[in-house]
């Protein structure tokens, strides 16, 4: 594995993991937000999709680790927003 590819994977994995933990912590600390187990794990699903769809390219201009990391964070925000509704 190339070191640059490993760094990209770590970026996406870290953003998905931190977002997952934040969703769980926020849902347990804020009384108005009740997030179930599967929705709380949704950012990790983004990471697994990233892992299994990046098998050697060719990659489009939108298929960057930064965009995948942002998608994981966006999924976490959507989970929190829908849990408050």
PDB file with one MODEL, atoms N, CA, C and O in Angstrom:
MODEL        1
ATOM      1  N   UNK A   1       0.852  -1.174   0.000  1.00  0.00           N
ATOM      2  CA  UNK A   1       0.000   0.000   0.000  1.00  0.00           C
ATOM      3  C   UNK A   1       0.897   1.235   0.000  1.00  0.00           C
ATOM      4  O   UNK A   1       1.886   1.304   0.730  1.00  0.00           O
ATOM      5  N   UNK A   2       0.540   2.181  -0.813  1.00  0.00           N
ATOM      6  CA  UNK A   2       1.289   3.426  -0.866  1.00  0.00           C
ATOM      7  C   UNK A   2       0.988   4.270   0.362  1.00  0.00           C
ATOM      8  O   UNK A   2      -0.117   4.223   0.903  1.00  0.00           O
ATOM      9  N   UNK A   3       1.967   5.035   0.796  1.00  0.00           N
ATOM     10  CA  UNK A   3       1.783   5.843   1.992  1.00  0.00           C
ATOM     11  C   UNK A   3       0.740   6.940   1.761  1.00  0.00           C
ATOM     12  O   UNK A   3       0.002   7.288   2.683  1.00  0.00           O
ATOM     13  N   UNK A   4       0.670   7.478   0.565  1.00  0.00           N
ATOM     14  CA  UNK A   4      -0.328   8.519   0.277  1.00  0.00           C
ATOM     15  C   UNK A   4      -1.738   7.936   0.341  1.00  0.00           C
ATOM     16  O   UNK A   4      -2.655   8.576   0.855  1.00  0.00           O
ATOM     17  N   UNK A   5      -1.906   6.739  -0.174  1.00  0.00           N
ATOM     18  CA  UNK A   5      -3.206   6.073  -0.115  1.00  0.00           C
ATOM     19  C   UNK A   5      -3.601   5.789   1.338  1.00  0.00           C
ATOM     20  O   UNK A   5      -4.770   5.906   1.705  1.00  0.00           O
ATOM     21  N   UNK A   6      -2.622   5.417   2.153  1.00  0.00           N
ATOM     22  CA  UNK A   6      -2.894   5.161   3.572  1.00  0.00           C
ATOM     23  C   UNK A   6      -3.313   6.447   4.276  1.00  0.00           C
ATOM     24  O   UNK A   6      -4.213   6.433   5.116  1.00  0.00           O
ATOM     25  N   UNK A   7      -2.666   7.552   3.936  1.00  0.00           N
ATOM     26  CA  UNK A   7      -3.049   8.833   4.539  1.00  0.00           C
ATOM     27  C   UNK A   7      -4.469   9.219   4.155  1.00  0.00           C
ATOM     28  O   UNK A   7      -5.222   9.735   4.981  1.00  0.00           O
ATOM     29  N   UNK A   8      -4.831   8.972   2.913  1.00  0.00           N
ATOM     30  CA  UNK A   8      -6.198   9.272   2.456  1.00  0.00           C
ATOM     31  C   UNK A   8      -7.208   8.423   3.224  1.00  0.00           C
ATOM     32  O   UNK A   8      -8.247   8.921   3.658  1.00  0.00           O
ATOM     33  N   UNK A   9      -6.897   7.144   3.387  1.00  0.00           N
ATOM     34  CA  UNK A   9      -7.796   6.258   4.133  1.00  0.00           C
ATOM     35  C   UNK A   9      -7.938   6.697   5.584  1.00  0.00           C
ATOM     36  O   UNK A   9      -9.032   6.648   6.147  1.00  0.00           O
ATOM     37  N   UNK A  10      -6.840   7.123   6.186  1.00  0.00           N
ATOM     38  CA  UNK A  10      -6.879   7.582   7.575  1.00  0.00           C
ATOM     39  C   UNK A  10      -7.729   8.841   7.694  1.00  0.00           C
ATOM     40  O   UNK A  10      -8.466   8.997   8.668  1.00  0.00           O
ATOM     41  N   UNK A  11      -7.637   9.737   6.723  1.00  0.00           N
ATOM     42  CA  UNK A  11      -8.445  10.962   6.755  1.00  0.00           C
ATOM     43  C   UNK A  11      -9.931  10.634   6.759  1.00  0.00           C
ATOM     44  O   UNK A  11     -10.683  11.168   7.574  1.00  0.00           O
ATOM     45  N   UNK A  12     -10.352   9.770   5.864  1.00  0.00           N
ATOM     46  CA  UNK A  12     -11.771   9.410   5.778  1.00  0.00           C
ATOM     47  C   UNK A  12     -12.196   8.608   7.008  1.00  0.00           C
ATOM     48  O   UNK A  12     -13.278   8.838   7.548  1.00  0.00           O
ATOM     49  N   UNK A  13     -11.366   7.678   7.454  1.00  0.00           N
ATOM     50  CA  UNK A  13     -11.703   6.876   8.625  1.00  0.00           C
ATOM     51  C   UNK A  13     -11.805   7.740   9.878  1.00  0.00           C
ATOM     52  O   UNK A  13     -12.701   7.535  10.697  1.00  0.00           O
ATOM     53  N   UNK A  14     -10.907   8.693  10.036  1.00  0.00           N
ATOM     54  CA  UNK A  14     -10.937   9.564  11.208  1.00  0.00           C
ATOM     55  C   UNK A  14     -12.180  10.435  11.226  1.00  0.00           C
ATOM     56  O   UNK A  14     -12.824  10.588  12.264  1.00  0.00           O
ATOM     57  N   UNK A  15     -12.518  11.005  10.079  1.00  0.00           N
ATOM     58  CA  UNK A  15     -13.710  11.853  10.047  1.00  0.00           C
ATOM     59  C   UNK A  15     -14.973  11.043  10.318  1.00  0.00           C
ATOM     60  O   UNK A  15     -15.879  11.517  11.004  1.00  0.00           O
ATOM     61  N   UNK A  16     -15.039   9.830   9.787  1.00  0.00           N
ATOM     62  CA  UNK A  16     -16.212   8.982  10.038  1.00  0.00           C
ATOM     63  C   UNK A  16     -16.272   8.561  11.506  1.00  0.00           C
ATOM     64  O   UNK A  16     -17.348   8.556  12.104  1.00  0.00           O
ATOM     65  N   UNK A  17     -15.140   8.212  12.083  1.00  0.00           N
ATOM     66  CA  UNK A  17     -15.126   7.772  13.477  1.00  0.00           C
ATOM     67  C   UNK A  17     -15.463   8.912  14.430  1.00  0.00           C
ATOM     68  O   UNK A  17     -16.259   8.739  15.353  1.00  0.00           O
ATOM     69  N   UNK A  18     -14.862  10.073  14.210  1.00  0.00           N
ATOM     70  CA  UNK A  18     -15.134  11.220  15.084  1.00  0.00           C
ATOM     71  C   UNK A  18     -16.594  11.642  14.972  1.00  0.00           C
ATOM     72  O   UNK A  18     -17.229  11.964  15.975  1.00  0.00           O
ATOM     73  N   UNK A  19     -17.119  11.639  13.764  1.00  0.00           N
ATOM     74  CA  UNK A  19     -18.520  12.008  13.580  1.00  0.00           C
ATOM     75  C   UNK A  19     -19.437  11.001  14.272  1.00  0.00           C
ATOM     76  O   UNK A  19     -20.426  11.393  14.891  1.00  0.00           O
ATOM     77  N   UNK A  20     -19.126   9.730  14.175  1.00  0.00           N
ATOM     78  CA  UNK A  20     -19.931   8.701  14.827  1.00  0.00           C
ATOM     79  C   UNK A  20     -19.918   8.882  16.346  1.00  0.00           C
ATOM     80  O   UNK A  20     -20.959   8.784  16.996  1.00  0.00           O
ATOM     81  N   UNK A  21     -18.754   9.144  16.900  1.00  0.00           N
ATOM     82  CA  UNK A  21     -18.654   9.344  18.345  1.00  0.00           C
ATOM     83  C   UNK A  21     -19.409  10.607  18.760  1.00  0.00           C
ATOM     84  O   UNK A  21     -20.109  10.603  19.773  1.00  0.00           O
ATOM     85  N   UNK A  22     -19.275  11.681  17.991  1.00  0.00           N
ATOM     86  CA  UNK A  22     -19.991  12.915  18.325  1.00  0.00           C
ATOM     87  C   UNK A  22     -21.500  12.740  18.271  1.00  0.00           C
ATOM     88  O   UNK A  22     -22.219  13.266  19.120  1.00  0.00           O
ATOM     89  N   UNK A  23     -21.981  12.007  17.280  1.00  0.00           N
ATOM     90  CA  UNK A  23     -23.421  11.748  17.198  1.00  0.00           C
ATOM     91  C   UNK A  23     -23.879  10.983  18.435  1.00  0.00           C
ATOM     92  O   UNK A  23     -24.916  11.307  19.015  1.00  0.00           O
ATOM     93  N   UNK A  24     -23.122   9.982  18.840  1.00  0.00           N
ATOM     94  CA  UNK A  24     -23.496   9.197  20.030  1.00  0.00           C
ATOM     95  C   UNK A  24     -23.440  10.036  21.298  1.00  0.00           C
ATOM     96  O   UNK A  24     -24.327   9.939  22.147  1.00  0.00           O
ATOM     97  N   UNK A  25     -22.404  10.858  21.431  1.00  0.00           N
ATOM     98  CA  UNK A  25     -22.262  11.673  22.642  1.00  0.00           C
ATOM     99  C   UNK A  25     -23.341  12.751  22.686  1.00  0.00           C
ATOM    100  O   UNK A  25     -23.955  12.972  23.730  1.00  0.00           O
ATOM    101  N   UNK A  26     -23.571  13.410  21.579  1.00  0.00           N
ATOM    102  CA  UNK A  26     -24.602  14.459  21.554  1.00  0.00           C
ATOM    103  C   UNK A  26     -25.972  13.864  21.833  1.00  0.00           C
ATOM    104  O   UNK A  26     -26.776  14.463  22.548  1.00  0.00           O
ATOM    105  N   UNK A  27     -26.244  12.693  21.275  1.00  0.00           N
ATOM    106  CA  UNK A  27     -27.562  12.093  21.503  1.00  0.00           C
ATOM    107  C   UNK A  27     -27.745  11.654  22.956  1.00  0.00           C
ATOM    108  O   UNK A  27     -28.873  11.601  23.447  1.00  0.00           O
ATOM    109  N   UNK A  28     -26.658  11.343  23.637  1.00  0.00           N
ATOM    110  CA  UNK A  28     -26.805  10.941  25.035  1.00  0.00           C
ATOM    111  C   UNK A  28     -26.822  12.141  25.985  1.00  0.00           C
ATOM    112  O   UNK A  28     -27.399  12.055  27.069  1.00  0.00           O
ATOM    113  N   UNK A  29     -26.208  13.245  25.601  1.00  0.00           N
ATOM    114  CA  UNK A  29     -26.149  14.415  26.471  1.00  0.00           C
ATOM    115  C   UNK A  29     -27.332  15.366  26.300  1.00  0.00           C
ATOM    116  O   UNK A  29     -27.784  15.982  27.265  1.00  0.00           O
ATOM    117  N   UNK A  30     -27.823  15.480  25.089  1.00  0.00           N
ATOM    118  CA  UNK A  30     -28.935  16.390  24.818  1.00  0.00           C
ATOM    119  C   UNK A  30     -30.227  15.605  24.948  1.00  0.00           C
ATOM    120  O   UNK A  30     -30.419  14.589  24.280  1.00  0.00           O
ATOM    121  N   UNK A  31     -31.104  16.080  25.806  1.00  0.00           N
ATOM    122  CA  UNK A  31     -32.313  15.313  26.108  1.00  0.00           C
ATOM    123  C   UNK A  31     -33.300  15.275  24.950  1.00  0.00           C
ATOM    124  O   UNK A  31     -34.075  14.324  24.840  1.00  0.00           O
ATOM    125  N   UNK A  32     -33.291  16.276  24.093  1.00  0.00           N
ATOM    126  CA  UNK A  32     -34.248  16.309  22.989  1.00  0.00           C
ATOM    127  C   UNK A  32     -33.832  15.501  21.780  1.00  0.00           C
ATOM    128  O   UNK A  32     -34.597  15.383  20.823  1.00  0.00           O
ATOM    129  N   UNK A  33     -32.638  14.943  21.803  1.00  0.00           N
ATOM    130  CA  UNK A  33     -32.128  14.194  20.651  1.00  0.00           C
ATOM    131  C   UNK A  33     -31.999  12.730  21.036  1.00  0.00           C
ATOM    132  O   UNK A  33     -31.228  12.378  21.929  1.00  0.00           O
ATOM    133  N   UNK A  34     -32.755  11.884  20.361  1.00  0.00           N
ATOM    134  CA  UNK A  34     -32.679  10.442  20.598  1.00  0.00           C
ATOM    135  C   UNK A  34     -32.321   9.752  19.291  1.00  0.00           C
ATOM    136  O   UNK A  34     -33.158   9.623  18.398  1.00  0.00           O
ATOM    137  N   UNK A  35     -31.085   9.315  19.186  1.00  0.00           N
ATOM    138  CA  UNK A  35     -30.597   8.664  17.978  1.00  0.00           C
ATOM    139  C   UNK A  35     -30.420   7.184  18.275  1.00  0.00           C
ATOM    140  O   UNK A  35     -29.793   6.811  19.266  1.00  0.00           O
ATOM    141  N   UNK A  36     -30.971   6.351  17.419  1.00  0.00           N
ATOM    142  CA  UNK A  36     -30.824   4.908  17.580  1.00  0.00           C
ATOM    143  C   UNK A  36     -29.426   4.449  17.205  1.00  0.00           C
ATOM    144  O   UNK A  36     -28.599   5.237  16.746  1.00  0.00           O
ATOM    145  N   UNK A  37     -29.174   3.165  17.405  1.00  0.00           N
ATOM    146  CA  UNK A  37     -27.847   2.616  17.149  1.00  0.00           C
ATOM    147  C   UNK A  37     -27.481   2.656  15.674  1.00  0.00           C
ATOM    148  O   UNK A  37     -26.394   3.112  15.320  1.00  0.00           O
ATOM    149  N   UNK A  38     -28.369   2.186  14.813  1.00  0.00           N
ATOM    150  CA  UNK A  38     -28.047   2.168  13.384  1.00  0.00           C
ATOM    151  C   UNK A  38     -27.879   3.558  12.786  1.00  0.00           C
ATOM    152  O   UNK A  38     -26.927   3.770  12.034  1.00  0.00           O
ATOM    153  N   UNK A  39     -28.752   4.513  13.079  1.00  0.00           N
ATOM    154  CA  UNK A  39     -28.496   5.853  12.549  1.00  0.00           C
ATOM    155  C   UNK A  39     -27.199   6.467  13.084  1.00  0.00           C
ATOM    156  O   UNK A  39     -26.525   7.203  12.364  1.00  0.00           O
ATOM    157  N   UNK A  40     -26.851   6.177  14.314  1.00  0.00           N
ATOM    158  CA  UNK A  40     -25.612   6.718  14.869  1.00  0.00           C
ATOM    159  C   UNK A  40     -24.383   6.160  14.153  1.00  0.00           C
ATOM    160  O   UNK A  40     -23.336   6.807  14.121  1.00  0.00           O
ATOM    161  N   UNK A  41     -24.503   4.984  13.588  1.00  0.00           N
ATOM    162  CA  UNK A  41     -23.395   4.359  12.866  1.00  0.00           C
ATOM    163  C   UNK A  41     -23.362   4.722  11.384  1.00  0.00           C
ATOM    164  O   UNK A  41     -22.504   4.225  10.655  1.00  0.00           O
ATOM    165  N   UNK A  42     -24.260   5.563  10.929  1.00  0.00           N
ATOM    166  CA  UNK A  42     -24.349   5.925   9.514  1.00  0.00           C
ATOM    167  C   UNK A  42     -23.058   6.527   8.959  1.00  0.00           C
ATOM    168  O   UNK A  42     -22.703   6.205   7.825  1.00  0.00           O
ATOM    169  N   UNK A  43     -22.331   7.385   9.689  1.00  0.00           N
ATOM    170  CA  UNK A  43     -21.065   7.885   9.133  1.00  0.00           C
ATOM    171  C   UNK A  43     -20.046   6.785   8.851  1.00  0.00           C
ATOM    172  O   UNK A  43     -19.239   6.907   7.929  1.00  0.00           O
ATOM    173  N   UNK A  44     -20.078   5.717   9.635  1.00  0.00           N
ATOM    174  CA  UNK A  44     -19.178   4.595   9.353  1.00  0.00           C
ATOM    175  C   UNK A  44     -19.558   3.892   8.057  1.00  0.00           C
ATOM    176  O   UNK A  44     -18.692   3.348   7.371  1.00  0.00           O
ATOM    177  N   UNK A  45     -20.838   3.897   7.716  1.00  0.00           N
ATOM    178  CA  UNK A  45     -21.274   3.305   6.446  1.00  0.00           C
ATOM    179  C   UNK A  45     -20.653   4.053   5.272  1.00  0.00           C
ATOM    180  O   UNK A  45     -20.298   3.448   4.261  1.00  0.00           O
ATOM    181  N   UNK A  46     -20.524   5.372   5.410  1.00  0.00           N
ATOM    182  CA  UNK A  46     -19.874   6.164   4.356  1.00  0.00           C
ATOM    183  C   UNK A  46     -18.430   5.707   4.185  1.00  0.00           C
ATOM    184  O   UNK A  46     -17.951   5.582   3.058  1.00  0.00           O
ATOM    185  N   UNK A  47     -17.741   5.459   5.276  1.00  0.00           N
ATOM    186  CA  UNK A  47     -16.361   4.990   5.207  1.00  0.00           C
ATOM    187  C   UNK A  47     -16.270   3.627   4.517  1.00  0.00           C
ATOM    188  O   UNK A  47     -15.375   3.409   3.700  1.00  0.00           O
ATOM    189  N   UNK A  48     -17.176   2.721   4.836  1.00  0.00           N
ATOM    190  CA  UNK A  48     -17.132   1.410   4.193  1.00  0.00           C
ATOM    191  C   UNK A  48     -17.444   1.505   2.703  1.00  0.00           C
ATOM    192  O   UNK A  48     -16.852   0.787   1.898  1.00  0.00           O
ATOM    193  N   UNK A  49     -18.358   2.375   2.339  1.00  0.00           N
ATOM    194  CA  UNK A  49     -18.621   2.593   0.908  1.00  0.00           C
ATOM    195  C   UNK A  49     -17.366   3.139   0.241  1.00  0.00           C
ATOM    196  O   UNK A  49     -17.016   2.721  -0.863  1.00  0.00           O
ATOM    197  N   UNK A  50     -16.693   4.063   0.901  1.00  0.00           N
ATOM    198  CA  UNK A  50     -15.429   4.603   0.377  1.00  0.00           C
ATOM    199  C   UNK A  50     -14.416   3.492   0.161  1.00  0.00           C
ATOM    200  O   UNK A  50     -13.778   3.425  -0.890  1.00  0.00           O
ATOM    201  N   UNK A  51     -14.264   2.619   1.151  1.00  0.00           N
ATOM    202  CA  UNK A  51     -13.283   1.541   1.041  1.00  0.00           C
ATOM    203  C   UNK A  51     -13.574   0.589  -0.104  1.00  0.00           C
ATOM    204  O   UNK A  51     -12.670   0.205  -0.845  1.00  0.00           O
ATOM    205  N   UNK A  52     -14.844   0.204  -0.249  1.00  0.00           N
ATOM    206  CA  UNK A  52     -15.180  -0.822  -1.225  1.00  0.00           C
ATOM    207  C   UNK A  52     -15.403  -0.287  -2.636  1.00  0.00           C
ATOM    208  O   UNK A  52     -15.487  -1.075  -3.578  1.00  0.00           O
ATOM    209  N   UNK A  53     -15.500   1.015  -2.805  1.00  0.00           N
ATOM    210  CA  UNK A  53     -15.680   1.558  -4.155  1.00  0.00           C
ATOM    211  C   UNK A  53     -14.389   2.089  -4.744  1.00  0.00           C
ATOM    212  O   UNK A  53     -14.351   2.387  -5.938  1.00  0.00           O
ATOM    213  N   UNK A  54     -13.347   2.218  -3.972  1.00  0.00           N
ATOM    214  CA  UNK A  54     -12.081   2.750  -4.486  1.00  0.00           C
ATOM    215  C   UNK A  54     -11.102   1.600  -4.715  1.00  0.00           C
ATOM    216  O   UNK A  54     -10.168   1.393  -3.941  1.00  0.00           O
ATOM    217  N   UNK A  55     -11.336   0.876  -5.773  1.00  0.00           N
ATOM    218  CA  UNK A  55     -10.506  -0.293  -6.075  1.00  0.00           C
ATOM    219  C   UNK A  55      -9.652  -0.062  -7.318  1.00  0.00           C
ATOM    220  O   UNK A  55      -9.655  -0.894  -8.225  1.00  0.00           O
ATOM    221  N   UNK A  56      -8.925   1.045  -7.377  1.00  0.00           N
ATOM    222  CA  UNK A  56      -7.970   1.224  -8.455  1.00  0.00           C
ATOM    223  C   UNK A  56      -8.326   2.226  -9.521  1.00  0.00           C
ATOM    224  O   UNK A  56      -7.559   2.387 -10.470  1.00  0.00           O
ATOM    225  N   UNK A  57      -9.437   2.902  -9.421  1.00  0.00           N
ATOM    226  CA  UNK A  57      -9.747   4.022 -10.316  1.00  0.00           C
ATOM    227  C   UNK A  57     -10.376   3.577 -11.612  1.00  0.00           C
ATOM    228  O   UNK A  57     -10.661   2.384 -11.716  1.00  0.00           O
ATOM    229  N   UNK A  58     -10.613   4.362 -12.565  1.00  0.00           N
ATOM    230  CA  UNK A  58     -10.336   5.802 -12.609  1.00  0.00           C
ATOM    231  C   UNK A  58     -11.315   6.582 -11.735  1.00  0.00           C
ATOM    232  O   UNK A  58     -12.494   6.243 -11.639  1.00  0.00           O
ATOM    233  N   UNK A  59     -10.809   7.610 -11.116  1.00  0.00           N
ATOM    234  CA  UNK A  59     -11.595   8.403 -10.188  1.00  0.00           C
ATOM    235  C   UNK A  59     -11.985   9.716 -10.853  1.00  0.00           C
ATOM    236  O   UNK A  59     -11.201  10.317 -11.588  1.00  0.00           O
ATOM    237  N   UNK A  60     -13.212  10.147 -10.581  1.00  0.00           N
ATOM    238  CA  UNK A  60     -13.680  11.416 -11.110  1.00  0.00           C
ATOM    239  C   UNK A  60     -13.141  12.575 -10.289  1.00  0.00           C
ATOM    240  O   UNK A  60     -12.461  12.384  -9.280  1.00  0.00           O
ATOM    241  N   UNK A  61     -13.457  13.768 -10.738  1.00  0.00           N
ATOM    242  CA  UNK A  61     -12.957  14.953 -10.052  1.00  0.00           C
ATOM    243  C   UNK A  61     -13.592  15.136  -8.674  1.00  0.00           C
ATOM    244  O   UNK A  61     -13.011  15.798  -7.815  1.00  0.00           O
ATOM    245  N   UNK A  62     -14.773  14.562  -8.450  1.00  0.00           N
ATOM    246  CA  UNK A  62     -15.431  14.671  -7.149  1.00  0.00           C
ATOM    247  C   UNK A  62     -15.062  13.547  -6.199  1.00  0.00           C
ATOM    248  O   UNK A  62     -15.379  13.608  -5.011  1.00  0.00           O
ATOM    249  N   UNK A  63     -14.401  12.531  -6.706  1.00  0.00           N
ATOM    250  CA  UNK A  63     -14.049  11.362  -5.897  1.00  0.00           C
ATOM    251  C   UNK A  63     -12.702  11.575  -5.220  1.00  0.00           C
ATOM    252  O   UNK A  63     -11.691  10.991  -5.611  1.00  0.00           O
ATOM    253  N   UNK A  64     -12.711  12.428  -4.189  1.00  0.00           N
ATOM    254  CA  UNK A  64     -11.495  12.703  -3.432  1.00  0.00           C
ATOM    255  C   UNK A  64     -11.726  12.341  -1.972  1.00  0.00           C
ATOM    256  O   UNK A  64     -12.865  12.347  -1.505  1.00  0.00           O
ATOM    257  N   UNK A  65     -10.669  12.030  -1.255  1.00  0.00           N
ATOM    258  CA  UNK A  65     -10.831  11.716   0.176  1.00  0.00           C
ATOM    259  C   UNK A  65     -11.444  12.873   0.957  1.00  0.00           C
ATOM    260  O   UNK A  65     -12.209  12.645   1.894  1.00  0.00           O
ATOM    261  N   UNK A  66     -11.125  14.098   0.590  1.00  0.00           N
ATOM    262  CA  UNK A  66     -11.701  15.247   1.274  1.00  0.00           C
ATOM    263  C   UNK A  66     -13.214  15.259   1.121  1.00  0.00           C
ATOM    264  O   UNK A  66     -13.930  15.540   2.082  1.00  0.00           O
ATOM    265  N   UNK A  67     -13.706  14.960  -0.068  1.00  0.00           N
ATOM    266  CA  UNK A  67     -15.154  14.928  -0.289  1.00  0.00           C
ATOM    267  C   UNK A  67     -15.813  13.776   0.452  1.00  0.00           C
ATOM    268  O   UNK A  67     -16.929  13.923   0.949  1.00  0.00           O
ATOM    269  N   UNK A  68     -15.137  12.625   0.535  1.00  0.00           N
ATOM    270  CA  UNK A  68     -15.682  11.496   1.287  1.00  0.00           C
ATOM    271  C   UNK A  68     -15.737  11.824   2.773  1.00  0.00           C
ATOM    272  O   UNK A  68     -16.700  11.476   3.455  1.00  0.00           O
ATOM    273  N   UNK A  69     -14.699  12.495   3.274  1.00  0.00           N
ATOM    274  CA  UNK A  69     -14.694  12.900   4.684  1.00  0.00           C
ATOM    275  C   UNK A  69     -15.817  13.895   4.955  1.00  0.00           C
ATOM    276  O   UNK A  69     -16.502  13.802   5.974  1.00  0.00           O
ATOM    277  N   UNK A  70     -16.004  14.847   4.042  1.00  0.00           N
ATOM    278  CA  UNK A  70     -17.090  15.818   4.196  1.00  0.00           C
ATOM    279  C   UNK A  70     -18.448  15.127   4.137  1.00  0.00           C
ATOM    280  O   UNK A  70     -19.372  15.519   4.849  1.00  0.00           O
ATOM    281  N   UNK A  71     -18.576  14.108   3.298  1.00  0.00           N
ATOM    282  CA  UNK A  71     -19.832  13.360   3.216  1.00  0.00           C
ATOM    283  C   UNK A  71     -20.121  12.630   4.531  1.00  0.00           C
ATOM    284  O   UNK A  71     -21.272  12.576   4.965  1.00  0.00           O
ATOM    285  N   UNK A  72     -19.103  12.077   5.158  1.00  0.00           N
ATOM    286  CA  UNK A  72     -19.296  11.404   6.445  1.00  0.00           C
ATOM    287  C   UNK A  72     -19.785  12.392   7.500  1.00  0.00           C
ATOM    288  O   UNK A  72     -20.677  12.076   8.286  1.00  0.00           O
ATOM    289  N   UNK A  73     -19.203  13.582   7.515  1.00  0.00           N
ATOM    290  CA  UNK A  73     -19.639  14.611   8.461  1.00  0.00           C
ATOM    291  C   UNK A  73     -21.059  15.056   8.140  1.00  0.00           C
ATOM    292  O   UNK A  73     -21.873  15.241   9.045  1.00  0.00           O
ATOM    293  N   UNK A  74     -21.361  15.229   6.853  1.00  0.00           N
ATOM    294  CA  UNK A  74     -22.709  15.651   6.452  1.00  0.00           C
ATOM    295  C   UNK A  74     -23.753  14.613   6.840  1.00  0.00           C
ATOM    296  O   UNK A  74     -24.856  14.969   7.258  1.00  0.00           O
ATOM    297  N   UNK A  75     -23.417  13.339   6.706  1.00  0.00           N
ATOM    298  CA  UNK A  75     -24.349  12.277   7.105  1.00  0.00           C
ATOM    299  C   UNK A  75     -24.596  12.344   8.608  1.00  0.00           C
ATOM    300  O   UNK A  75     -25.730  12.171   9.055  1.00  0.00           O
ATOM    301  N   UNK A  76     -23.554  12.592   9.388  1.00  0.00           N
ATOM    302  CA  UNK A  76     -23.727  12.732  10.829  1.00  0.00           C
ATOM    303  C   UNK A  76     -24.618  13.904  11.192  1.00  0.00           C
ATOM    304  O   UNK A  76     -25.451  13.802  12.093  1.00  0.00           O
ATOM    305  N   UNK A  77     -24.445  15.019  10.492  1.00  0.00           N
ATOM    306  CA  UNK A  77     -25.299  16.192  10.737  1.00  0.00           C
ATOM    307  C   UNK A  77     -26.735  15.890  10.367  1.00  0.00           C
ATOM    308  O   UNK A  77     -27.654  16.276  11.089  1.00  0.00           O
ATOM    309  N   UNK A  78     -26.945  15.206   9.254  1.00  0.00           N
ATOM    310  CA  UNK A  78     -28.309  14.853   8.833  1.00  0.00           C
ATOM    311  C   UNK A  78     -28.960  13.931   9.867  1.00  0.00           C
ATOM    312  O   UNK A  78     -30.144  14.078  10.171  1.00  0.00           O
ATOM    313  N   UNK A  79     -28.199  12.992  10.403  1.00  0.00           N
ATOM    314  CA  UNK A  79     -28.743  12.101  11.435  1.00  0.00           C
ATOM    315  C   UNK A  79     -29.175  12.900  12.655  1.00  0.00           C
ATOM    316  O   UNK A  79     -30.255  12.661  13.197  1.00  0.00           O
ATOM    317  N   UNK A  80     -28.359  13.835  13.092  1.00  0.00           N
ATOM    318  CA  UNK A  80     -28.723  14.659  14.252  1.00  0.00           C
ATOM    319  C   UNK A  80     -29.930  15.544  13.978  1.00  0.00           C
ATOM    320  O   UNK A  80     -30.809  15.699  14.826  1.00  0.00           O
ATOM    321  N   UNK A  81     -29.957  16.116  12.798  1.00  0.00           N
ATOM    322  CA  UNK A  81     -31.086  17.000  12.454  1.00  0.00           C
ATOM    323  C   UNK A  81     -32.390  16.200  12.380  1.00  0.00           C
ATOM    324  O   UNK A  81     -33.416  16.640  12.898  1.00  0.00           O
ATOM    325  N   UNK A  82     -32.354  15.046  11.749  1.00  0.00           N
ATOM    326  CA  UNK A  82     -33.581  14.256  11.660  1.00  0.00           C
ATOM    327  C   UNK A  82     -34.006  13.700  13.014  1.00  0.00           C
ATOM    328  O   UNK A  82     -35.192  13.460  13.241  1.00  0.00           O
ATOM    329  N   UNK A  83     -33.051  13.493  13.910  1.00  0.00           N
ATOM    330  CA  UNK A  83     -33.417  12.988  15.247  1.00  0.00           C
ATOM    331  C   UNK A  83     -34.084  14.073  16.075  1.00  0.00           C
ATOM    332  O   UNK A  83     -34.866  13.762  16.973  1.00  0.00           O
ATOM    333  N   UNK A  84     -33.801  15.324  15.799  1.00  0.00           N
ATOM    334  CA  UNK A  84     -34.421  16.409  16.569  1.00  0.00           C
ATOM    335  C   UNK A  84     -35.819  16.744  16.048  1.00  0.00           C
ATOM    336  O   UNK A  84     -36.588  17.416  16.735  1.00  0.00           O
ATOM    337  N   UNK A  85     -36.147  16.294  14.866  1.00  0.00           N
ATOM    338  CA  UNK A  85     -37.481  16.608  14.303  1.00  0.00           C
ATOM    339  C   UNK A  85     -38.551  15.721  14.849  1.00  0.00           C
ATOM    340  O   UNK A  85     -39.716  15.859  14.476  1.00  0.00           O
TER     341      UNK A  85
ENDMDL
END
